[in-house]
Amino acid sequence: PSSIPNATFPKRSPTWPKSQLGADWANQLEGALLNLAINGRDAMPDGGTLTIATANLAAGTAAQSLPPDLAPGDYVRIAVSDTGTGMAPDVIARAFEPFFTTKPIGQGTGLGLASIYGFARQSKGEVAIESELGRGTTVALYLPRHMGADDAASDTASGDMAITGRGETILVIEDEPVVRALIVELLDDLGYCTLAADDAEPGLELLRSGAPIDLMITDIGLPGMDGRDLGRIAREMRPGLPILYMTGYADTATDADDIAEEGTALITKPFGGPLLADRVAAMLRRA
């Protein structure tokens, strides 16, 4: 909540055990909710209320409660609502198109809702939008309910990503607080030590400090210095430093020679925890 100014998170019920969603979905679901929360925050520039509500919808639920394309069965509904600016009907009609965005250039990729739509459909679920200009937006995910044993599913979920770190120090530079916190938490859980900065200059201060840094992860689209320029300076200061660049723009991979250098790699947002874990482990092995 502290990273979404002037927004509140009222408690809602019913809630559901993690196992009802299935272990395989955990990381993708986390990314989807993160994207929706950021979209909701951006739609409330003057503050407002962001609500995440959940419900179990059993087979036989009234048809009007489910999107028309869903097959009969048990579902979990997870809805993210904001009290922001809302969307016009023509915007709703295009909301799931890849690269469609109403945000200013540099503030959105148009991939967030498209990736959420893809995740829902691949999971044999659906996603629906309800919105009205000036009255806010609700995006609801409908996902098949997993009916496996709680303990078995919990064990699988906790074992999805093995601890690969050996205490190596990773510097994370990301201006979006929610994304930065999520990456740091994941790396900590994987057994790495982390340093974090919200822009290039504080990141450079950490590089100048002499602290041990085994890998730098930086967003390319930082608000100040471009992440690629930051990478060049970082390597002048610490030759051979492995650098993992993050971007939400798919074409970035083809227009930057820096990303093709030895010891550098690119990961495209949104990404799941296992992909980040694999990429980090591979880069540290090569270093």
N, C-alpha and C positions, 0 to 999 in steps of 0.2 A: 504493500500500500504506500510506503514512503516514496516509491519511485513514480507514483501517479498522483501528482499534486491535486489537492482539492477533490479527490474522489474518495468515496467510502465503499466499504464492502459489507453490506448487511448479510447476516447469516440466513440461509434458506434451507428448507428441508423439503422432501426427503433427500438424504445423501445415499451413496452406495458404496459397498466394499470395493476395493481396488480390483479384486479378483473377477468381479462381474464384467469388467472390460476386457480381460484377457491380457496376459503379459506382453504379447507381441505388439500391442498398440501403445504401450506406455509412453515411449519416447516421441512418437509421432503425435500423440494426443497432447502431450506437454507443449510441443511446438505449435500446434494448432491453437491451443488456448492462449499461449503467449502472443501469437499474431493477433488474435481477436481482442485481447486486452489492450494491446498497443493501438489498434485501430480505434477502439472505444475511447481511449484516452485522447487520441488526436482529434476525435470528433467533439471533444468538450474543452475547447481552449480556455473557457472561463470557469472551468470546474463543473462538477456534476456527480452523478452516481453511476458506478460501474458494478453490475450485479452478475454473479455467476450462479445459476440455478440448475439443479439436477432433478431428474425424475426417472423412475422405472416405469416403462410402459409395457404391460403384460399383453400376451396374445389375446385378441378379442377387444382391445382398446378401441373406442369409438373411432371410426374412419376419419372423422374430421380432425383428430388429434395427430394423425400421421401424414407425411407427404404422400401424394398419390402413387408414386413409383415404388414405394417400399413393399417388399414381399411380406406376407403375414408372419408374425413371430414376436418374440420378446425383444425390446429395445431399451437402450439407455438414452435419455434426452439430456443434453448438456447445452444450456443456452447462455450466451453472453450478451447482456443488454447494457446500453448506455442511454443517457438522457441528453444526448448531443444534438447536432445539427440535422441529423436524419438524411435520407436519400430520396431523390425524386424517382418516379417509376422508371424513367429511361435509364437512370444510373443502376437501379436494381437489376434491370434486364441484362446489363452488361457486366455486372459485378464479378462474375466468375471467369470472365475472359482473361487469359494470360496477358500481362503487361498493360491492362486497363487500370488506370488510377485517376482519381480526381485531385490527388495531392500535387503540390508544386514540384517542379523538376528538382531532383536531388533529395526529396523527402519521401519518396515511395517508389517501389519497383513494379507494382501491379501484379506481383507473384503471390502475395499472401493468401488472398481468398481463393485464387486458382489452385494453390497447393492444398488448401483445406478441402476444397471440392474433390480433388483427386484422392486425398486420403480417405474421405468419407465413402466415395464410390468403390475404391479398392477394398474397403472393409465391408462391402455389401450394405452400406448405409446410405444416408442422404444428408444434405445440408439445406436449410431454408432460411430466407431473410424476410423479416417483417420490418418495415420502416416507413416513417412519414416525416416530411420536412418539418423541422422545428420541434419534433416530438421524440426523436431518438430512434435507435435501431436495436433489433434483436436478431442475432445469428444463432440458429439452433442446429446442433449436430445430433443426428439420430444414428446410433451405432448398435449393431447386434449385441445382445446381452450374452456374456459368457457365463455358462452355468457350471464351470468346473469347480473342483474342491478348493476352498479358500487357501489352505496351507500349501498345497502343491503349486497353485498359481503364484502365491506370494514368494515361494522359494525360487520359482523360475524367474520372476520379475527381478528379484535381487541378484540373480546370477546372470542376467543378460549381458553385463559388461564386466569382464574380469579386471581385477586391479592390476594395471600395467605399470604404474609409476613406481619409481624407487627413490622418491624424494627430490627428483629434478625440479628446478625452479622455472616456471613459465610466466612470462610477462604478457598480460592480456590488456590490449588497448581497444576500447569500444565505447563510443559516446552514449549509446542507448543503455540507461541504467538497468533495465529489466534483462536485456540480453547479456550484458556484462555479468550481472549477478548469476545468471543461469550457467554461463560458461565456467565461471570461477567455481561454483558449487560442484559442477560435474567433474572438473579437473581435481578438485580437492578429494572427491569421492574415489577417484581413480588412483590416488596415492601421490599426486604431485603437490609441490608447494607453489603458491601463486602470488604474484604481484599484479596489481590492477591500476589502470589509469583511464581517465575519461576523454583524453585528447592527446595529441602528439607531444606537446610541451611537457606535461607531467610524465609522460612515458620516457622522454629523453632525459629528464632529471633522474629517473630511476636507472637508466642506462649509464649515466655519468657517475652514479653513486658508488660504483664498484661492486654492487651486490651481485652474487652469482646468478646468471640468467642462462639457461640452457636452450630456450626456445622463446621466440616472440610471436604472439598471435595478434594481428592488428586488422581492424576494419579498414578497407580502402577509402570509403566515403566519410572520413572524419570531418568535423565542422571547420577545423583550422587547416593544418597542413595535410595534404593528400597522403594517404597511407603508403603509397609507393615511394614518395619522397622521403617519408619517415624511414622506410626500409633501407633506402640508400644511405641515409645518414647513420642509421643504426649499424650498418655493416662497415662504414668507415670507422666508427668507434670500436666495434667488436667484429673484426674480420671473421667470416665463416659462421656467424650467428645464423642458425636456422630460422626462417621466417615463414609463418603460415598466414596468408592473406585471406580475409573474408570479404565477400561482396554479395549484394543482392541483385547485381546486374549481370546477366548471363554473358553479355558481349565483352565484359572486362577481360575475360580469359584470352581474348584474341588480340587485344590492343596494347599489351604491356610486356615489353621485353624483360622487365625486372622479375616478373613472375616465372619466367622460364629459366632463370639463373639456377645454378647448382645450389641445393640446400633451401630452395623456396618451393612453395606449393600454394594452391588456391582451393578454397572451399566455398561453395555457393550457398547462400541463405535462401530458404530455411533449410537447416540440416539437423539430423537426429543425433542423439548422443553417441550411438555406436559408430557412426561415420567419423565424428570428431575424434573419438577415442582411437580408432584405427589409424587415422591420419597422423595424430600426434605421436603415437607409438612408433610408426614407421619413420617419421622424420628424426626422432631421437635415436633410433637404431642406426640411421645413416650418419648421424653427426659424429 
